[in-house]
Amino acid sequence: MRKLIFAINTTLDGCVDHTKQFVDEETLEYFTHLTREVDLQVFGRKTYQLMVPYWPEVLKNQSETKADHEFARAFDSTNKLVFSRSLNSVEGRNTRIVRTNLRDEMLKLKQEQGKNILVGGVDIPSQLMELGLIDEYRFVVGPTLAGAGRRLLEGVSLPERLQLTLVESKVLKSGCVALHYSKH
Amino acid sequence: MLLRNIDFSVETRIRPRILWVRLWVGKSARPRPLNAATRNIATHRPEGLAWGPAKTLGSDIVEGIRRIKAQDGPDVILSGSSTLTSTLLEHGLADEVLLVVFPVLLGTGKRISADGTPPRSFELVGTKALASGVILSTYKPNGPLRTGTMKRIGVSRVREQGKKGGFK
């Protein structure tokens, strides 16, 4: 069965708002490697619109860094699934919109043949955590305290505390610590 | 282990103090270094000082901690307060932050910093993974969060326009 991997950058105090963080080159490379290991990426509408058209445009723009380009290429070439009730169409390629039933759709996709699935964002991953459907977690913890801001699992309640198993921890030069956990 | 070399323990207001007393007082297996350390309590209620050796930090907590830091002696540890931690960081009184991350997702509960604490940056000193999956990371405060660092790598057109995109 395909694994569902959730990856996100977070501050020391658990703020996952991307505007409160600074993503260094090595963190971007970490996400590039992760994206290359999957063949499907899942987003909610808000995260999708954060990523597209931003990354497809980076791909067209020669003035960006090598790390930016490599992430953009990995991102662009992967199939994407967007959960949205309001989007009718998307401008990005290899993208499908799904309106309803997150649980059934994800269960079906996990049963299908293929590489692992990567999910990003806040709302959709939080719901998937509540549903117990995430198999692996990647938290890249930046050396900052945000003080306030968006966190994971707001508005959802876990049926029980989720015990994880630490698979690996890796220190990046920027002082970010990349933590890799799997479901217990 | 971490408490072995520590003689001063700076604790917070009455509630965590009670928690500590409940946890450790009367237990024969309580760690000797913890028991021997002088506890400096930020409290308005004298009953919080029952577990000696204990002293009050006085009405001005920040001044009280400055006073202790200025004295000769072993390092001072503050354990487990979301309100006092934020105060100490804001006043530049913490020299080191040890973060202990357990491999558990809860979804609710107390956070490290009180809401509205100004954003701050840190320098990672070191990190260690224990066999249990617990991660111990040590940080040094590195001042307020500098937005200038945003421009260090890969400034994009989107960001130059004042917006952030692509999760960066």
Interface residues (C-beta under 8 A of the other chain):
Chain A: N9 L12 D13 G14 H18 T19 K20 F22 V23 D24 E25 L28 T47 L50 M51 Y54 W55 E57 V58 N61 E64 T65 A67 D68 G120 M129 Y137 V141 P143 T144 L145 A146 G147 A148 L152 L153 V156 S157 L158 R161 L162 Q163 L164 T165 L166 S169 V171 G175 C176 V177 L179 Y181
Chain B: S86 L89 L99 V101 P103 V104 L105 L106 G107 T108 R111 I112 S113 D115 G116 T117 P118 P119 R120 S121 F122 E123 L124 T127 A129 G133 V134 I135 S137 Y139 N142 L145 T149 M150 R152 I153 G154 S156 R157 V158 K164 G165 G166 F167 K168
